[in-house]
Amino acid sequence: MSPGAFASQPSGDPTVKQINYYVSAYTDEVIPCPPTLDAWAAWLSSPPCPNCEAFGREGPARDGDIFEGFTLIVLGEVRAEHLGGQWRAVDPIPEGTEVYFQREVAGETGWSAEAAETSSDVLDLAAGDADPQGGPLIFACVKEGPPFVATLRIDDDGPRLDLERVQ
């Protein structure tokens, strides 16, 4: 699954639509679970699973194991339409956007692994593959969030990742 493939932690900040968490040791262009702290805790502590070996995980993590990671903050999405022979953003771009990821459907939480750093670049990227008659294109507007350090805790309530430090 691509890095933004699932809904993640909501935020109290109205400009932030979601915060995605990624454990660095197990994140590449795809991730093994939804990018939430709860999903990571469940995956890290689970017995060996079909996709564990592909991510270099040899066995379940133990209570007290520490993991470093990073966050991506989703600020919203922008729609682009083919107008006057070229693709144009027709929605306002959320302030603070640093990178754009194309989505298959408006309102979904996933995105392609291919990214663009400016609205012009994303529209150029879209122009290469998109069918002008195929309807609008949707892009997630994202910024880099802070890195974090989390400790895996396993108790009677199940596994959880406790954020120890957001850098």
HELIX and SHEET records of a PDB file:
HELIX    1   1 SER A   24  TYR A   26  5                                   3    
HELIX    2   2 LEU A   37  SER A   45  1                                   9    
HELIX    3   3 GLU A   53  PHE A   55  5                                   3    
HELIX    4   4 SER A  119  ASP A  129  1                                  11    
SHEET    1   A 3 GLN A  18  VAL A  23  0                                        
SHEET    2   A 3 ILE A  66  LEU A  83 -1                                        
SHEET    3   A 3 GLN A  86  ALA A  89 -1                                        
SHEET    1   B 5 GLN A  18  VAL A  23  0                                        
SHEET    2   B 5 ILE A  66  LEU A  83 -1                                        
SHEET    3   B 5 LEU A 137  GLU A 144 -1                                        
SHEET    4   B 5 VAL A  99  ARG A 103 -1                                        
SHEET    5   B 5 ALA A 115  ALA A 116 -1                                        
SHEET    1   C 4 GLN A  18  VAL A  23  0                                        
SHEET    2   C 4 ILE A  66  LEU A  83 -1                                        
SHEET    3   C 4 PHE A 148  ASP A 155 -1                                        
SHEET    4   C 4 GLY A 158  VAL A 166 -1                                        
END                                                                             
